[in-house]
Structure formats: C-alpha cells, structure tokens
Amino acid sequence: MAGLLFGAFLSISAVPGLAQGTAIEFGGLRQDTSLPVEITSDALQVSQSDGSATFTGNVLVSQGEMRLSAQEMRVVYAAGGASSGTIQELRATGGVTLVNGGDAAEAEEAVYDIEAGEVVMRGDVILTQGPNALSSNELTIDLASGTGRLQGGVRTIFQTGTR
C-alpha cells in the first residue's frame, strides 16, 4: 500500500506546472562561502569606471569543492572596486553549470551573492541529484544550509528503483 501511495505521489509530482514552488534539500551543495574564490578563463577585461571585471571564454569558478562554469562571468567588487579584493557577486551567463558533490545544476544564467551565500539560477534550470532530475524556471540555493527552492514550472522525475 505504501508503495502504491508513493507511486501515486510521484506521478502527481511529475506533472509540470502543478507545483509553483518546491523546497528541496541540497546536501551536496552546502558550501563554506568564506573560502577563497579562484576564476580561470580565456580572457579578462577590467572596468575602472564601475569596479567590475569580466571573464570570457571557458570560465571556471572554484570555491572549495564547488565548481561553476559558464561562457562569461562578471565579477562585481565591494566598495573600493577591484583594489579592495572583496567580491560582492558573480554573474554568470551562457551555459551555466554548477557542480558540488553528487548534485549538479544547469541554467542560462546564475548570480552568486558571496556575502549572502546564495546562488540564484534562472532560465531552463535542470537539477540532477543522482538518478533524479528536477526542472524549473528558477532555482535559489542557500549554500550555508544546503537547501534550495525551485520556482516556476516545477517538474520532478524521481527514480523509485522499482519497475
């Protein structure tokens, strides 16, 4: 009976648009945001006027075990600009992929607010956790707690291990 109820739940939750917002545990996406951030890319352009730096081509951002890749990454520095050395936020566009442990998420764009310890991914978001997949228009991840929220057109596919 429990298996039947669980199967019914899965078939209902896999229908797109039923859930407007879904909270989920992202244990693999828990991250210490005080760790150093390393960025590599093909090119870098620095703007003195607004205190930002734009990395382009094969961008890879690393912080601890977390990896974020994209085609372009704009780094916004805290007051004092790049000379302060304190990153306020990272804005990634173009084939964004976030990987940490067994969890991975893809989207069109992502904003990582370093101080808040939050990543917001938007546009055709796909999250995979092992064999399970979730999709939505937006995914907000709290890196301190390892929890997140999917919003807008949420669709889930859970593998039950039974056929």
Backbone as a printed PyTorch tensor [residue, N CA C, xyz], in Angstrom:
tensor([[[  0.8260,  -1.1980,   0.0000],
         [  0.0000,   0.0000,   0.0000],
         [  0.8620,   1.2500,   0.0000]],

        [[  1.9220,   1.2610,   0.8440],
         [  2.7970,   2.4340,   0.9010],
         [  3.4600,   2.6660,  -0.4400]],

        [[  3.8750,   1.5750,  -1.1200],
         [  4.4970,   1.6970,  -2.4380],
         [  3.5300,   2.2920,  -3.4430]],

        [[  2.2560,   1.8950,  -3.3750],
         [  1.2380,   2.4190,  -4.2700],
         [  1.0200,   3.9100,  -4.0340]],

        [[  0.9400,   4.3110,  -2.7710],
         [  0.7700,   5.7320,  -2.4520],
         [  1.9740,   6.5470,  -2.9030]],

        [[  3.1930,   5.9990,  -2.6860],
         [  4.4030,   6.7010,  -3.1060],
         [  4.4200,   6.8480,  -4.6220]],

        [[  4.0380,   5.7820,  -5.3460],
         [  3.9810,   5.8330,  -6.8080],
         [  2.9740,   6.8680,  -7.2820]],

        [[  1.8220,   6.9430,  -6.6140],
         [  0.8150,   7.9430,  -6.9670],
         [  1.3470,   9.3460,  -6.7280]],

        [[  2.0600,   9.5330,  -5.6130],
         [  2.6590,  10.8400,  -5.3300],
         [  3.6290,  11.2280,  -6.4330]],

        [[  4.4740,  10.2700,  -6.8450],
         [  5.4650,  10.5590,  -7.8780],
         [  4.8020,  10.9170,  -9.1930]],

        [[  3.7280,  10.2180,  -9.5540],
         [  3.0820,  10.5240, -10.8200],
         [  2.4210,  11.8920, -10.7760]],

        [[  1.9260,  12.2990,  -9.6280],
         [  1.3370,  13.6340,  -9.4960],
         [  2.4170,  14.7020,  -9.5090]],

        [[  3.5150,  14.4720,  -8.7730],
         [  4.5570,  15.4930,  -8.6830],
         [  5.3360,  15.6300,  -9.9780]],

        [[  5.2590,  14.6540, -10.8710],
         [  5.9880,  14.7350, -12.1320],
         [  5.2250,  15.5160, -13.1860]],

        [[  3.9940,  15.9530, -12.8680],
         [  3.2240,  16.7350, -13.8200],
         [  3.7090,  18.1730, -13.7940]],

        [[  4.1080,  18.7290, -14.9540],
         [  4.6240,  20.0910, -14.9620],
         [  3.5490,  21.0920, -14.5580]],

        [[  3.9810,  22.1210, -13.8490],
         [  3.0980,  23.2230, -13.5140],
         [  2.2320,  22.9950, -12.2920]],

        [[  2.2060,  21.7870, -11.7330],
         [  1.3970,  21.5680, -10.5440],
         [  1.9550,  22.3060,  -9.3490]],

        [[  3.2370,  22.2530,  -9.1780],
         [  3.8720,  22.9070,  -8.0350],
         [  4.4310,  24.2490,  -8.4780]],

        [[  4.0350,  25.3040,  -7.8240],
         [  4.5520,  26.6250,  -8.1660],
         [  5.8810,  26.9040,  -7.4880]],

        [[  6.1310,  26.2670,  -6.3670],
         [  7.4020,  26.4250,  -5.6710],
         [  7.6810,  25.1610,  -4.8790]],

        [[  8.8680,  24.6350,  -5.0060],
         [  9.2140,  23.3960,  -4.3290],
         [ 10.5120,  23.5730,  -3.5730]],

        [[ 10.4810,  23.3190,  -2.2660],
         [ 11.7050,  23.3770,  -1.4630],
         [ 12.3230,  21.9890,  -1.4540]],

        [[ 13.6450,  21.9440,  -1.4870],
         [ 14.3410,  20.6620,  -1.5620],
         [ 15.6750,  20.7510,  -0.8530]],

        [[ 16.1640,  19.6200,  -0.3640],
         [ 17.4610,  19.5550,   0.3170],
         [ 18.5730,  19.4470,  -0.7170]],

        [[ 19.5910,  20.2690,  -0.5710],
         [ 20.7420,  20.2480,  -1.4570],
         [ 21.9880,  19.9700,  -0.6390]],

        [[ 22.0450,  18.8210,   0.0070],
         [ 23.1780,  18.4830,   0.8650],
         [ 24.5050,  18.5930,   0.1550]],

        [[ 24.5450,  18.1870,  -1.1230],
         [ 25.7800,  18.2590,  -1.8910],
         [ 26.1650,  19.6720,  -2.2540]],

        [[ 25.2430,  20.6110,  -2.1170],
         [ 25.5360,  21.9960,  -2.4770],
         [ 25.8350,  22.8740,  -1.2720]],

        [[ 26.0020,  22.2800,  -0.1070],
         [ 26.4170,  23.0470,   1.0690],
         [ 27.8470,  23.5050,   0.8280]],

        [[ 28.1520,  24.7540,   1.1620],
         [ 29.4590,  25.3100,   0.8220],
         [ 29.8900,  26.3410,   1.8520]],

        [[ 31.1590,  26.3520,   2.1930],
         [ 31.7400,  27.3690,   3.0690],
         [ 32.0750,  28.5750,   2.2020]],

        [[ 31.2680,  29.6270,   2.2940],
         [ 31.4370,  30.7960,   1.4250],
         [ 32.6010,  31.6870,   1.8420]],

        [[ 33.2750,  31.3620,   2.9440],
         [ 34.4400,  32.1590,   3.3490],
         [ 35.7200,  31.6740,   2.6640]],

        [[ 35.6510,  30.5440,   1.9700],
         [ 36.8270,  30.0280,   1.2620],
         [ 37.1890,  30.9400,   0.0910]],

        [[ 38.4490,  30.9450,  -0.3350],
         [ 38.8610,  31.7770,  -1.4720],
         [ 38.1500,  31.3530,  -2.7600]],

        [[ 37.9560,  32.3160,  -3.6580],
         [ 37.3430,  32.0820,  -4.9640],
         [ 38.4330,  32.1780,  -6.0240]],

        [[ 38.5630,  31.1410,  -6.8560],
         [ 39.5250,  31.1560,  -7.9590],
         [ 38.7540,  31.1680,  -9.2710]],

        [[ 39.1560,  32.0610, -10.2030],
         [ 38.4920,  32.1590, -11.5010],
         [ 39.5340,  32.0080, -12.5980]],

        [[ 39.2560,  31.1330, -13.5690],
         [ 40.1100,  30.9990, -14.7490],
         [ 39.2470,  31.2150, -15.9860]],

        [[ 39.8620,  31.7420, -17.0620],
         [ 39.1370,  31.9860, -18.3080],
         [ 40.1220,  32.2100, -19.4480]],

        [[ 39.5820,  32.3900, -20.6530],
         [ 40.4140,  32.6830, -21.8170],
         [ 40.8250,  34.1500, -21.8640]],

        [[ 39.9560,  35.0480, -21.3500],
         [ 40.2400,  36.4860, -21.4120],
         [ 39.6420,  37.2070, -20.2100]],

        [[ 40.1870,  38.3780, -19.9070],
         [ 39.7280,  39.2070, -18.7890],
         [ 39.7410,  40.6670, -19.1970]],

        [[ 38.6430,  41.3730, -18.8900],
         [ 38.5550,  42.8100, -19.1270],
         [ 38.1370,  43.4680, -17.8140]],

        [[ 38.8970,  44.4840, -17.3810],
         [ 38.6200,  45.1800, -16.1260],
         [ 38.1070,  46.5760, -16.4300]],

        [[ 37.0370,  46.9720, -15.7320],
         [ 36.4690,  48.3090, -15.8880],
         [ 36.7520,  49.1200, -14.6290]],

        [[ 37.5700,  50.1520, -14.7640],
         [ 37.8720,  51.0250, -13.6280],
         [ 36.6690,  51.8860, -13.2580]],

        [[ 35.8140,  52.1950, -14.2490],
         [ 34.6910,  53.0970, -14.0030],
         [ 33.6570,  52.5180, -13.0400]],

        [[ 33.3690,  51.2270, -13.1470],
         [ 32.3710,  50.6540, -12.2380],
         [ 32.9460,  49.5820, -11.3100]],

        [[ 34.2470,  49.3870, -11.3440],
         [ 34.8950,  48.4460, -10.4290],
         [ 34.5060,  47.0030, -10.6600]],

        [[ 34.3440,  46.6240, -11.9360],
         [ 33.9850,  45.2430, -12.2420],
         [ 35.0480,  44.6060, -13.1300]],

        [[ 34.9930,  43.3060, -13.2170],
         [ 35.8800,  42.5510, -14.1000],
         [ 35.0160,  41.5400, -14.8400]],

        [[ 35.2660,  41.3730, -16.1470],
         [ 34.5030,  40.4250, -16.9430],
         [ 35.4340,  39.3730, -17.5230]],

        [[ 35.1930,  38.1330, -17.1430],
         [ 35.9480,  36.9940, -17.6530],
         [ 35.1410,  36.3780, -18.7920]],

        [[ 35.7960,  36.0460, -19.9090],
         [ 35.0880,  35.4570, -21.0370],
         [ 35.8080,  34.2130, -21.5510]],

        [[ 35.0260,  33.2910, -22.0710],
         [ 35.5520,  32.0770, -22.6790],
         [ 36.0020,  31.0390, -21.6810]],

        [[ 35.3120,  29.9200, -21.6440],
         [ 35.6870,  28.7930, -20.7810],
         [ 35.9390,  29.2100, -19.3360]],

        [[ 35.0080,  29.9620, -18.7770],
         [ 35.1520,  30.4600, -17.4070],
         [ 34.8930,  29.3210, -16.4180]],

        [[ 35.7780,  29.2100, -15.4430],
         [ 35.6100,  28.2300, -14.3710],
         [ 35.8710,  28.9210, -13.0410]],

        [[ 34.8690,  28.8770, -12.1660],
         [ 34.9790,  29.4500, -10.8280],
         [ 35.0350,  28.2930,  -9.8410]],

        [[ 36.0140,  28.3210,  -8.9490],
         [ 36.1730,  27.2690,  -7.9440],
         [ 36.1710,  27.8910,  -6.5560]],

        [[ 35.4390,  27.2590,  -5.6550],
         [ 35.4530,  27.6500,  -4.2460],
         [ 35.2700,  26.3710,  -3.4430]],

        [[ 36.3310,  25.9360,  -2.7930],
         [ 36.2700,  24.6450,  -2.1190],
         [ 36.0010,  23.5600,  -3.1430]],

        [[ 34.9890,  22.7340,  -2.8790],
         [ 34.6210,  21.6540,  -3.7990],
         [ 33.6500,  22.1100,  -4.8840]],

        [[ 33.0800,  23.3090,  -4.7460],
         [ 32.0950,  23.7940,  -5.6970],
         [ 32.7640,  24.3200,  -6.9640]],

        [[ 32.1720,  23.9860,  -8.1270],
         [ 32.6520,  24.4610,  -9.4230],
         [ 31.4830,  25.0710, -10.1780]],

        [[ 31.7050,  26.2640, -10.7350],
         [ 30.7010,  26.9190, -11.5560],
         [ 31.3690,  27.2670, -12.8770]],

        [[ 30.7930,  26.8190, -13.9860],
         [ 31.3700,  27.1230, -15.2930],
         [ 30.3480,  27.8590, -16.1470]],

        [[ 30.8470,  28.7020, -17.0730],
         [ 29.9960,  29.4860, -17.9640],
         [ 30.8540,  30.0490, -19.0920]],

        [[ 30.2120,  30.6750, -20.0550],
         [ 30.9540,  31.3280, -21.1230],
         [ 31.4070,  32.7280, -20.7160]],

        [[ 30.6300,  33.3650, -19.8170],
         [ 31.0160,  34.7090, -19.3640],
         [ 30.6910,  34.8710, -17.8880]],

        [[ 31.5640,  35.5750, -17.1790],
         [ 31.3800,  35.8210, -15.7460],
         [ 31.7590,  37.2630, -15.4480]],

        [[ 30.8050,  38.0110, -14.9040],
         [ 31.0830,  39.3880, -14.4800],
         [ 31.2500,  39.3770, -12.9690]],

        [[ 32.3640,  39.8990, -12.5060],
         [ 32.6520,  39.9720, -11.0760],
         [ 32.4020,  41.4010, -10.6160]],

        [[ 31.5370,  41.5620,  -9.6340],
         [ 31.2620,  42.8770,  -9.0580],
         [ 31.9290,  42.9080,  -7.6910]],

        [[ 32.8010,  43.8910,  -7.5050],
         [ 33.5410,  44.0140,  -6.2480],
         [ 32.8050,  44.9180,  -5.2740]],

        [[ 33.0770,  44.7490,  -3.9930],
         [ 32.5080,  45.5930,  -2.9440],
         [ 33.0880,  46.9940,  -3.0690]],

        [[ 32.6190,  47.9070,  -2.2480],
         [ 33.1070,  49.2930,  -2.2680],
         [ 34.6260,  49.3110,  -2.3160]],

        [[ 35.1590,  50.1450,  -3.1810],
         [ 36.6080,  50.2080,  -3.3470],
         [ 37.0600,  49.5230,  -4.6220]],

        [[ 36.1010,  48.8460,  -5.3200],
         [ 36.4150,  48.2120,  -6.5890],
         [ 37.3540,  47.0370,  -6.4590]],

        [[ 37.9720,  46.6850,  -7.5780],
         [ 38.8510,  45.5130,  -7.6350],
         [ 40.0210,  45.6320,  -6.6710]],

        [[ 40.4380,  46.8670,  -6.3790],
         [ 41.5730,  47.0500,  -5.4670],
         [ 41.2370,  46.5910,  -4.0450]],

        [[ 39.9210,  46.5610,  -3.7080],
         [ 39.5230,  46.0880,  -2.3760],
         [ 39.7220,  44.5770,  -2.2610]],

        [[ 39.6520,  43.8900,  -3.3990],
         [ 39.8280,  42.4390,  -3.4050],
         [ 38.6450,  41.6650,  -2.8650]],

        [[ 37.5940,  42.3550,  -2.4330],
         [ 36.4240,  41.6940,  -1.8710],
         [ 35.3370,  41.5820,  -2.9320]],

        [[ 35.0080,  40.3530,  -3.2970],
         [ 33.9870,  40.1220,  -4.3110],
         [ 32.6100,  40.2120,  -3.6690]],

        [[ 31.7300,  40.9990,  -4.2910],
         [ 30.3570,  41.1310,  -3.8200],
         [ 29.4820,  40.0610,  -4.4720]],

        [[ 29.5580,  39.9650,  -5.8200],
         [ 28.7610,  38.9570,  -6.5040],
         [ 29.4070,  38.5430,  -7.8160]],

        [[ 29.0150,  37.3640,  -8.2730],
         [ 29.4450,  36.8300,  -9.5570],
         [ 28.1990,  36.6480, -10.4060]],

        [[ 28.2320,  37.1460, -11.6540],
         [ 27.1010,  36.9920, -12.5760],
         [ 27.5610,  36.1770, -13.7700]],

        [[ 27.0280,  34.9750, -13.9090],
         [ 27.4370,  34.0660, -14.9780],
         [ 26.3460,  33.9530, -16.0350]],

        [[ 26.7600,  33.9120, -17.3050],
         [ 25.8200,  33.7260, -18.4070],
         [ 26.4190,  32.7720, -19.4340]],

        [[ 25.5330,  32.1280, -20.1710],
         [ 25.9710,  31.2580, -21.2540],
         [ 26.3440,  29.8640, -20.8110]],

        [[ 25.3880,  28.9610, -20.8120],
         [ 25.6580,  27.5710, -20.4660],
         [ 26.2110,  27.3840, -19.0760]],

        [[ 25.5280,  27.9290, -18.0920],
         [ 25.9980,  27.8820, -16.7030],
         [ 25.7850,  26.4870, -16.1080]],

        [[ 26.8270,  25.9510, -15.4860],
         [ 26.7520,  24.6640, -14.7940],
         [ 27.3690,  24.8150, -13.4110]],

        [[ 26.6410,  24.3630, -12.3860],
         [ 27.1100,  24.3910, -11.0010],
         [ 27.1910,  22.9510, -10.5130]],

        [[ 28.3520,  22.5420, -10.0220],
         [ 28.5520,  21.1660,  -9.5550],
         [ 29.1680,  21.1980,  -8.1640]],

        [[ 28.6170,  20.3760,  -7.2740],
         [ 29.1800,  20.2060,  -5.9410],
         [ 28.7730,  18.8250,  -5.4500]],

        [[ 29.7430,  17.9610,  -5.2100],
         [ 29.4240,  16.6030,  -4.7890],
         [ 28.6400,  15.8900,  -5.8690]],

        [[ 27.5630,  15.2150,  -5.4700],
         [ 26.7280,  14.4810,  -6.4130],
         [ 25.6150,  15.3010,  -7.0210]],

        [[ 25.5350,  16.5880,  -6.6890],
         [ 24.4950,  17.4650,  -7.2230],
         [ 25.0580,  18.3160,  -8.3460]],

        [[ 24.2460,  18.5320,  -9.3910],
         [ 24.6430,  19.4020, -10.4960],
         [ 23.4190,  20.1630, -10.9760]],

        [[ 23.6140,  21.4290, -11.3460],
         [ 22.5230,  22.2460, -11.8640],
         [ 23.0010,  22.9960, -13.0960]],

        [[ 22.1050,  23.1310, -14.0810],
         [ 22.3930,  23.8740, -15.3010],
         [ 21.3280,  24.9370, -15.4800]],

        [[ 21.7160,  26.0780, -16.0720],
         [ 20.7730,  27.1620, -16.3300],
         [ 21.3580,  28.1040, -17.3740]],

        [[ 20.5520,  29.0700, -17.7970],
         [ 21.0240,  30.0730, -18.7440],
         [ 21.8960,  31.1180, -18.0580]],

        [[ 21.5510,  31.4380, -16.7890],
         [ 22.3290,  32.4280, -16.0430],
         [ 22.2950,  32.1110, -14.5570]],

        [[ 23.2760,  32.6690, -13.8400],
         [ 23.3320,  32.4900, -12.3870],
         [ 23.9590,  33.7140, -11.7490]],

        [[ 23.4780,  34.0640, -10.5590],
         [ 24.0620,  35.1390,  -9.7640],
         [ 24.4350,  34.5390,  -8.4150]],

        [[ 25.7080,  34.6730,  -8.0580],
         [ 26.2100,  34.1670,  -6.7820],
         [ 26.5080,  35.3600,  -5.9000]],

        [[ 25.6800,  35.5930,  -4.8750],
         [ 25.8830,  36.6580,  -3.8980],
         [ 26.7630,  36.0640,  -2.7990]],

        [[ 28.0360,  36.4400,  -2.7990],
         [ 29.0190,  35.8360,  -1.8910],
         [ 28.6610,  36.0940,  -0.4260]],

        [[ 28.3440,  37.3460,  -0.0930],
         [ 28.0590,  37.6920,   1.3060],
         [ 26.8240,  36.9660,   1.8230]],

        [[ 25.7810,  36.9020,   0.9970],
         [ 24.5470,  36.2280,   1.4060],
         [ 24.6910,  34.7080,   1.3510]],

        [[ 25.7090,  34.2180,   0.6330],
         [ 25.8860,  32.7710,   0.4950],
         [ 24.7590,  32.1350,  -0.2920]],

        [[ 24.3200,  32.8310,  -1.3550],
         [ 23.1640,  32.3840,  -2.1200],
         [ 23.4650,  32.4040,  -3.6160]],

        [[ 23.0350,  31.3540,  -4.3060],
         [ 23.1350,  31.2920,  -5.7600],
         [ 21.7220,  31.2420,  -6.3140]],

        [[ 21.4080,  32.1400,  -7.2700],
         [ 20.1180,  32.1270,  -7.9430],
         [ 20.3800,  31.8010,  -9.4100]],

        [[ 19.8040,  30.6970,  -9.8690],
         [ 19.9510,  30.2720, -11.2620],
         [ 18.6140,  30.4620, -11.9620]],

        [[ 18.6570,  30.9920, -13.1960],
         [ 17.4250,  31.2850, -13.9330],
         [ 17.5180,  30.7950, -15.3730]],

        [[ 16.3500,  30.4330, -15.9080],
         [ 16.2430,  30.0710, -17.3120],
         [ 16.5320,  28.6120, -17.5930]],

        [[ 15.4880,  27.8320, -17.8360],
         [ 15.6200,  26.4050, -18.1600],
         [ 16.5310,  25.6730, -17.1840]],

        [[ 16.2290,  25.8010, -15.9080],
         [ 17.0400,  25.1780, -14.8580],
         [ 16.7920,  23.6680, -14.8320]],

        [[ 17.8700,  22.9120, -14.7820],
         [ 17.7980,  21.4590, -14.6050],
         [ 18.7260,  21.0940, -13.4590]],

        [[ 18.1770,  20.4290, -12.4560],
         [ 18.9540,  19.9750, -11.3050],
         [ 18.9550,  18.4580, -11.3000]],

        [[ 20.1270,  17.8570, -11.1760],
         [ 20.2090,  16.4070, -11.0550],
         [ 20.8470,  16.0550,  -9.7200]],

        [[ 20.2460,  15.0870,  -9.0720],
         [ 20.7500,  14.5510,  -7.8060],
         [ 20.7480,  13.0400,  -7.9640]],

        [[ 21.9100,  12.4870,  -8.3020],
         [ 21.9760,  11.0580,  -8.6040],
         [ 21.1000,  10.7690,  -9.8080]],

        [[ 20.1980,   9.7810,  -9.7180],
         [ 19.3460,   9.4400, -10.8580],
         [ 18.1000,  10.3260, -10.9770]],

        [[ 17.8760,  11.2150, -10.0250],
         [ 16.6830,  12.0600, -10.0150],
         [ 16.9460,  13.3850, -10.7040]],

        [[ 15.9000,  13.9250, -11.3470],
         [ 16.0280,  15.1980, -12.0540],
         [ 14.8500,  16.0980, -11.7150]],

        [[ 15.1490,  17.3960, -11.5850],
         [ 14.1260,  18.4010, -11.3350],
         [ 14.3750,  19.5460, -12.3050]],

        [[ 13.3170,  20.1940, -12.7640],
         [ 13.4930,  21.3490, -13.6370],
         [ 12.5250,  22.4450, -13.2130]],

        [[ 12.8950,  23.6860, -13.5290],
         [ 12.0610,  24.8380, -13.1970],
         [ 12.5820,  26.0530, -13.9390]],

        [[ 11.9320,  27.1790, -13.7170],
         [ 12.4000,  28.4400, -14.2890],
         [ 13.4740,  29.0810, -13.4270]],

        [[ 13.4310,  28.8120, -12.1000],
         [ 14.3830,  29.4410, -11.1830],
         [ 14.7190,  28.5000, -10.0320]],

        [[ 15.9890,  28.5160,  -9.6460],
         [ 16.4810,  27.7360,  -8.5160],
         [ 17.2840,  28.6680,  -7.6230]],

        [[ 16.9150,  28.7480,  -6.3480],
         [ 17.6540,  29.5400,  -5.3690],
         [ 18.2680,  28.5760,  -4.3670]],

        [[ 19.6000,  28.6540,  -4.2060],
         [ 20.3180,  27.7440,  -3.3180],
         [ 20.9440,  28.5290,  -2.1760]],

        [[ 20.6540,  28.1270,  -0.9410],
         [ 21.3020,  28.6750,   0.2490],
         [ 22.4890,  27.7680,   0.5380]],

        [[ 23.6940,  28.2430,   0.2640],
         [ 24.8900,  27.4130,   0.3890],
         [ 25.2450,  27.0810,   1.8350]],

        [[ 24.8530,  27.9230,   2.7800],
         [ 25.1680,  27.6590,   4.1900],
         [ 24.3810,  26.4650,   4.7150]],

        [[ 23.1040,  26.3960,   4.3640],
         [ 22.2510,  25.3170,   4.8680],
         [ 22.1670,  24.1340,   3.9140]],

        [[ 22.5320,  24.3610,   2.6420],
         [ 22.4170,  23.2900,   1.6600],
         [ 20.9900,  23.0390,   1.2230]],

        [[ 20.1190,  24.0500,   1.3770],
         [ 18.7310,  23.9180,   0.9460],
         [ 18.4720,  24.8340,  -0.2360]],

        [[ 17.4190,  24.5440,  -0.9490],
         [ 17.0980,  25.3660,  -2.1010],
         [ 15.6190,  25.3890,  -2.3770]],

        [[ 15.2520,  26.2390,  -3.3270],
         [ 13.8520,  26.3820,  -3.7070],
         [ 13.7660,  26.4890,  -5.2190]],

        [[ 12.9310,  25.6320,  -5.8110],
         [ 12.6310,  25.6760,  -7.2330],
         [ 11.3160,  26.4110,  -7.4050]],

        [[ 11.2410,  27.3120,  -8.3860],
         [ 10.0250,  28.0800,  -8.6140],
         [  9.7300,  28.1880, -10.0990]],

        [[  8.4460,  28.1970, -10.4280],
         [  8.0040,  28.4220, -11.7910],
         [  8.1320,  27.2030, -12.6850]],

        [[  7.0190,  26.5790, -13.0070],
         [  7.0190,  25.4330, -13.9050],
         [  7.8290,  24.2630, -13.3880]],

        [[  7.6970,  23.9670, -12.1120],
         [  8.4900,  22.8970, -11.4960],
         [  8.0340,  21.5330, -12.0130]],

        [[  8.9970,  20.7350, -12.4000],
         [  8.7390,  19.3610, -12.8530],
         [  9.7730,  18.4630, -12.1820]],

        [[  9.3110,  17.3290, -11.6500],
         [ 10.2280,  16.4090, -10.9790],
         [ 10.1060,  15.0160, -11.5720]],

        [[ 11.2320,  14.3260, -11.6390],
         [ 11.2530,  12.9250, -12.0410],
         [ 12.1260,  12.1970, -11.0290]],

        [[ 11.5000,  11.3460, -10.2100],
         [ 12.2110,  10.5850,  -9.1920],
         [ 12.2650,   9.1240,  -9.6100]],

        [[ 13.4290,   8.5380,  -9.5290],
         [ 13.5880,   7.1110,  -9.8040],
         [ 13.3090,   6.3560,  -8.5090]],

        [[ 12.3720,   5.4350,  -8.5520],
         [ 11.9820,   4.7040,  -7.3470],
         [ 12.7750,   3.4280,  -7.1620]],

        [[ 13.4360,   2.9650,  -8.2010],
         [ 14.1980,   1.7300,  -8.0970],
         [ 13.3420,   0.4960,  -8.3100]],

        [[ 12.0260,   0.6820,  -8.5080],
         [ 11.1280,  -0.4410,  -8.7760],
         [ 10.5030,  -0.2570, -10.1430]],

        [[ 10.1910,  -1.3670, -10.7750],
         [  9.5510,  -1.3030, -12.1060],
         [  8.3640,  -2.2150, -12.1350]]])
